[in-house]
Amino acid sequence: MRKILHVDMDAFFASVEQRDNPRLRGKPVVVGGRPEQRGAIAAASYEARQFGVFSAMPSRVAISKCRDLVFVKPRFEVYREVSGQIREIFHQFTDLVEPVSLDEAYLDVTINKPQILSAMAIAHEIKQLIQQETHLTASAGVSINKFLAKMASGLKKPDSLSLIAPHQAVEFVKQLPIEQFHGIGTVTATKMHQLGIKSGADLLQWSEQALVEKFGKVGHYYYGIARAKDERQVNPNRIRKSIGAERSFYEDLLGTRRLAEELENIANMVHHRLAESQRSGYTLTLKIKYANYQQITRSQTVRDALNGVDEILELGRELLLTHVDEQQAVRLLGLTISNLVDKEGSPKQLAFEFDHQS
């Protein structure tokens, strides 16, 4: 039986800013562009979250929820440095560390360097070391697989340590509302509700074949997690092939003007994530899912790597205006950059542009 940890820093970017600037402590802080810059929120402090302000939210919406928001420009070089400190702590215990982003990672501590039998003891020590060395807090989840460890880390944030033990796993999943499942987004949760699936117990009643028929290949994953099973390994060598962001809409959108506005927020989030990872890329893909669940993707590869938010947005709007069906309402919109390169790396030589349809 595996011992898996999921460690997630608490409001990471915003917490770093509050740590480094005492005047920000106790205030509703957001990292990201201001409303007049048509920016998006990259991170929100817990004080801001009390007003309903969260990451990926357009700044103009965030300020309408809390007029006293303090906007701070991202300092990704600082966040990367702190993230490096945290990963050094992880590697004191195991080399099976799979970073998900700068602020979270999975660890397999089934066999660990200090030969500590208790995964909870390891998680507790990791949390203490993070606090001592970075003056920041983390939440950790402990369980038998990645899905359950991820769910556990989010149970009591911030600064929490939670265990979903083997004998608790199935019952935990059965009582969980379907919209709280990691990997099930707003649109999928809505579809599941329409099918009568409102909890893990409901999902457990569905056969694997039926889930695949309704949801495609991801149905296999849903079938497994309904039974508290997740065979994914902690992969320390995972190479990220793309960086993107997408948004599902509570109400379907109709018309290119509204879609173009939403695309601006999505482009801002993609830009934040590129800067966070110090990457750029040559291929931009637009994803559109219509109200009838028909989905299209349209891609274009360019000569010069996409890096700035303006160039991402310009190309994204071009793809949108060229390919969207204006007669159909849209329930999801997304942008993804692939063909990634490190900013410090040699530029890739591409001598063509093309449009790919699927």
C-alpha positions in Angstrom: 0.0 0.0 0.0 1.4 3.4 -1.1 1.9 6.4 1.2 1.3 9.5 -0.8 1.5 13.2 0.3 0.1 16.2 -1.4 1.6 19.4 -0.1 0.0 22.7 -1.1 1.3 26.1 0.0 -1.4 28.4 1.5 -2.2 31.4 -0.8 1.4 31.1 -1.9 2.0 34.3 -4.0 0.0 36.5 -1.7 1.5 35.0 1.4 5.0 35.7 0.1 4.0 39.3 -0.5 2.6 39.6 3.0 5.7 38.0 4.5 8.0 40.4 2.7 6.0 43.5 3.3 4.6 43.8 6.8 2.2 46.6 5.8 0.3 44.0 3.7 -0.4 41.6 6.6 -4.0 41.3 7.6 -5.1 43.1 4.5 -7.0 41.7 1.5 -4.1 41.3 -0.9 -4.3 40.1 -4.5 -1.4 39.4 -6.9 -2.2 40.4 -10.5 -3.1 43.3 -12.8 -5.3 46.1 -11.7 -8.8 46.6 -13.1 -7.7 49.5 -15.3 -5.1 47.1 -16.8 -7.9 44.6 -17.5 -5.9 42.1 -15.5 -6.8 38.8 -13.7 -6.1 37.6 -10.2 -3.2 35.2 -10.0 -3.5 34.7 -6.2 -5.6 36.0 -3.4 -4.8 36.2 0.3 -7.2 34.6 2.8 -8.4 38.0 3.8 -9.4 38.6 0.2 -11.1 35.2 -0.1 -13.5 36.1 2.7 -15.0 38.6 0.2 -15.3 35.9 -2.5 -12.2 36.9 -4.3 -10.3 34.0 -5.9 -7.5 33.3 -8.4 -8.4 33.5 -12.1 -11.2 36.1 -11.4 -11.1 39.2 -13.5 -9.7 42.1 -11.5 -12.8 44.3 -12.3 -15.0 41.6 -10.7 -12.7 41.2 -7.7 -12.7 45.0 -6.9 -16.5 45.0 -7.1 -16.5 42.4 -4.3 -14.0 44.2 -2.1 -13.2 47.9 -2.7 -10.3 47.7 -0.3 -8.3 45.2 -2.3 -4.6 45.8 -2.4 -3.1 44.9 -5.8 0.5 43.7 -5.9 2.5 43.0 -9.1 3.7 39.4 -9.4 7.4 38.7 -8.5 7.8 35.3 -10.1 11.6 35.3 -9.6 10.9 35.5 -5.8 8.2 32.8 -5.9 10.5 30.5 -7.9 13.3 31.0 -5.4 11.0 30.1 -2.5 9.6 27.2 -4.4 13.2 25.9 -4.8 13.7 26.1 -1.0 10.5 24.0 -0.5 11.5 21.4 -3.0 14.9 21.0 -1.3 12.9 20.2 1.8 10.9 17.6 0.0 14.0 15.9 -1.4 15.3 15.4 2.2 12.6 12.7 2.5 12.2 11.2 -1.0 13.3 11.7 -4.6 9.8 10.7 -5.8 8.6 14.3 -5.9 6.2 15.5 -8.6 5.8 19.2 -8.8 2.4 20.3 -10.0 3.2 24.0 -9.9 5.4 26.3 -7.9 3.2 25.9 -4.8 2.2 22.3 -4.8 3.6 18.8 -5.2 2.9 15.1 -4.7 5.4 13.0 -2.8 5.6 9.2 -2.6 7.1 8.4 0.9 6.3 4.7 0.9 10.0 4.2 1.0 11.7 7.4 2.4 15.3 8.5 3.1 14.9 8.9 6.9 13.1 5.5 7.0 10.2 7.0 8.9 7.2 4.5 9.0 4.5 7.1 9.5 3.5 9.2 6.5 1.8 11.6 8.9 5.0 12.1 10.8 6.8 13.0 7.6 4.1 15.4 6.5 4.2 17.1 10.0 8.0 17.4 9.8 7.8 18.9 6.2 5.3 21.5 7.3 7.6 22.5 10.3 10.6 22.8 8.1 8.7 24.9 5.5 7.6 27.2 8.3 11.1 27.5 9.8 12.9 28.1 6.5 10.4 30.2 4.6 8.1 31.6 7.3 5.2 30.4 5.3 2.5 27.8 6.0 1.5 24.8 3.9 -1.4 22.3 4.0 -0.7 18.7 3.6 -2.9 15.7 2.8 -1.9 12.0 3.4 -3.5 9.0 1.9 -3.0 5.9 -0.3 -3.1 7.6 -3.7 -2.8 10.9 -5.4 -6.6 11.6 -5.7 -7.2 11.1 -2.0 -4.1 12.9 -0.9 -5.2 15.9 -3.0 -8.6 15.8 -1.4 -7.2 15.5 2.1 -4.9 18.6 1.7 -7.9 20.8 0.9 -10.1 19.7 3.9 -9.0 22.2 6.5 -6.9 24.8 4.8 -4.9 26.9 5.7 -2.0 25.4 7.7 -3.6 22.0 8.0 -2.6 18.3 8.1 -5.3 15.8 7.2 -5.3 12.0 6.7 -7.7 9.8 4.7 -6.8 6.4 6.0 -7.3 3.2 3.9 -10.4 2.1 5.9 -11.9 5.6 5.5 -11.4 6.0 1.8 -14.5 4.5 0.3 -16.9 6.1 2.8 -15.1 9.4 2.4 -15.7 9.4 -1.4 -19.3 8.2 -1.0 -20.3 11.2 1.1 -18.4 13.7 -1.0 -20.5 16.1 -3.1 -19.7 15.6 -6.8 -18.6 19.2 -7.4 -15.9 18.8 -4.7 -14.2 16.0 -6.6 -10.7 17.0 -7.8 -10.8 16.6 -11.6 -14.5 17.3 -11.9 -15.1 20.9 -13.1 -18.2 23.1 -13.0 -19.6 22.0 -16.4 -19.0 18.3 -15.8 -20.6 18.6 -12.3 -23.7 20.2 -13.9 -24.0 17.4 -16.4 -23.6 14.9 -13.6 -26.4 16.6 -11.6 -28.6 16.3 -14.7 -27.9 12.6 -14.7 -28.7 12.3 -11.1 -25.1 12.0 -9.9 -24.9 14.4 -6.9 -22.4 12.5 -4.7 -19.7 9.9 -4.7 -22.4 7.3 -3.7 -24.4 8.2 -6.8 -21.3 7.9 -9.0 -20.5 4.5 -7.5 -23.7 3.2 -9.0 -22.6 3.8 -12.6 -20.8 1.1 -14.6 -17.5 1.9 -16.2 -19.0 1.5 -19.7 -21.8 3.9 -18.9 -19.4 6.5 -17.6 -17.2 6.2 -20.7 -20.3 6.5 -23.0 -21.4 9.7 -21.2 -18.0 11.4 -20.6 -15.5 9.8 -22.9 -12.1 8.4 -21.8 -12.1 10.3 -18.6 -15.0 8.0 -17.6 -12.4 5.4 -16.7 -10.9 7.9 -14.2 -14.4 8.7 -12.7 -15.1 5.0 -12.3 -11.8 4.5 -10.3 -12.1 7.5 -8.0 -15.7 6.6 -7.2 -14.1 3.5 -5.6 -11.3 5.5 -4.0 -8.8 4.0 -6.6 -6.2 6.0 -8.4 -3.3 4.1 -10.0 -1.4 7.2 -11.2 2.2 7.1 -10.0 4.1 10.0 -8.5 6.3 10.9 -11.5 9.4 13.1 -10.7 10.3 13.3 -14.4 7.0 14.5 -15.8 7.7 17.0 -18.6 5.1 19.7 -19.0 4.0 19.9 -22.6 1.6 22.8 -22.5 0.5 25.7 -20.3 -3.1 27.0 -20.5 -6.2 28.2 -18.8 -9.9 27.8 -19.5 -13.1 29.0 -18.0 -16.5 27.4 -17.8 -19.5 29.8 -17.7 -22.4 29.5 -15.3 -24.5 31.0 -18.1 -23.8 30.2 -21.7 -22.4 33.2 -23.7 -23.5 34.3 -27.1 -21.7 36.8 -29.3 -18.1 37.6 -30.0 -18.0 40.7 -27.9 -18.6 38.9 -24.6 -16.4 36.0 -25.7 -13.6 38.4 -26.5 -13.9 40.0 -23.1 -13.6 36.6 -21.4 -10.7 35.7 -23.6 -8.8 38.7 -22.2 -9.1 37.3 -18.7 -8.0 33.9 -19.9 -5.0 35.3 -21.8 -3.9 37.1 -18.6 -3.9 33.8 -16.6 -2.0 32.0 -19.4 0.6 34.9 -19.3 0.9 34.6 -15.5 1.5 30.8 -15.7 4.1 31.2 -18.5 5.9 33.8 -16.4 5.7 31.5 -13.3 7.3 28.6 -15.2 9.8 30.8 -17.2 8.5 29.3 -20.5 7.3 30.6 -23.8 5.8 28.7 -26.7 5.2 28.7 -30.4 1.7 27.2 -30.7 -1.5 28.7 -29.4 -4.7 26.6 -29.2 -8.1 28.0 -28.8 -10.7 25.7 -27.2 -14.4 26.3 -27.6 -17.2 24.1 -26.1 -20.7 25.0 -27.2 -23.9 24.6 -25.1 -24.6 21.4 -26.9 -21.2 20.0 -25.7 -19.8 20.1 -29.2 -16.1 21.0 -28.8 -13.6 22.4 -31.3 -10.0 23.4 -31.1 -8.1 25.7 -33.4 -4.3 26.1 -33.3 -1.8 28.3 -34.9 2.0 28.1 -34.8 4.1 31.3 -35.2 7.7 32.1 -35.9 8.5 34.0 -32.7 7.7 32.4 -29.3 4.6 33.8 -27.6 5.5 35.5 -24.4 3.6 38.8 -23.7 0.0 39.0 -22.8 -0.8 41.3 -25.8 0.5 38.9 -28.4 -1.3 35.9 -26.8 -4.5 37.9 -26.7 -4.1 39.2 -30.3 -3.6 35.7 -31.7 -6.3 34.3 -29.5 -8.9 36.8 -30.7 -7.9 36.2 -34.3 -8.6 32.5 -33.8 -11.8 33.3 -32.0 -13.2 35.7 -34.6 -12.2 33.4 -37.5 -13.6 30.1 -36.1 -16.4 30.7 -33.6 -20.0 29.9 -34.6 -21.7 33.1 -33.6 -25.1 31.4 -33.8 -24.2 29.0 -31.0 -24.0 29.7 -27.3 -20.6 28.9 -25.7 -20.2 27.2 -22.3 -16.4 27.0 -22.1 -13.5 28.9 -23.5 -9.8 28.2 -23.2 -6.3 29.0 -24.4 -3.3 26.7 -24.3 0.3 27.4 -25.4 2.4 24.4 -26.5 5.7 23.8 -28.3 7.2 25.2 -25.1 10.8 26.4 -24.6 12.7 27.8 -21.7 13.1 31.6 -21.9 16.8 31.1 -21.5 16.9 28.4 -24.1 17.7 28.6 -27.7 14.8 29.7 -29.9 13.3 27.0 -32.0 13.5 27.5 -35.7 10.1 27.4 -37.3 9.7 28.6 -40.9 5.9 28.4 -41.3 2.5 29.1 -39.9 -0.4 26.8 -40.1 -3.9 26.4 -38.8 -4.9 23.0 -37.4 -8.5 21.9 -37.1 -10.0 19.1 -35.1 
